[in-house]
Amino acid sequence: MQVYHYDIGTKLLTGSSEAHPNPMREGEFLIPAFATPMAPPTLVPNEAAKWENDHWTVVPIVMDAGTGTPQPVDLVGYAGDLRWRLETGGTGMLFENISIPIATDRDSQVKVFAARYQVDQDPNLTVNWKCPDGTWRILNASAILAASNAVLLHIKKCFDTEQLVVQKIAAGEITTVPQVDAAFASM
């Protein structure tokens, strides 16, 4: 009889072997610890079988670069991390036919919205603004409003995409890391 072994920590399938007959009970077999006679499901690349609650489930995996071993992926956590990296990775805007890059790390978000607050108080305000590419721009009130709108729209797209991806993960429509990546690439 074939038995299927799983890792004590990750619970991922590690291999299979033949079970030894039970010398005390004819017709029975000895099942080793962290093994089951239940066959795992068929897998495709970037998937692994995981032993959970007395049955196999299919989970997405990535290979750990350090050890070369498969590691399960928390797709919801991965989507949240990807959203954060995109959200804080910058955006840009086109203002008066000039492309202006805008930093969107958390500190820069605060600065953009603080500048917008100041424009609301003083519509004649201009600001010397250093862009993430190192260039300087003089932003007038209209440019500051456009920049804050661009940042807000960028942040909104990031969170809207994450919410949609999490819903699709829950519905079983997104089951792999490349599918999460593709959903964010299309935003």
Secondary structure, 3 states (H helix, E strand, C coil): CEEEEECCCCCEEEEEEECEECCCCCCCEECCCCEECCCCCCCCCCEEEEEECCEEEEEEEEECCCCCCEEECCHHHHHHHHHHHHHCCCEEEEECCEEEEECCCHHHHHHHHHHHHHHHHCCCCCEEEECCCCCEEEECHHHHHHHHHHHHHHHHHHHHHHHHHHHHHHCCCCCCHHHHHHHHHCC
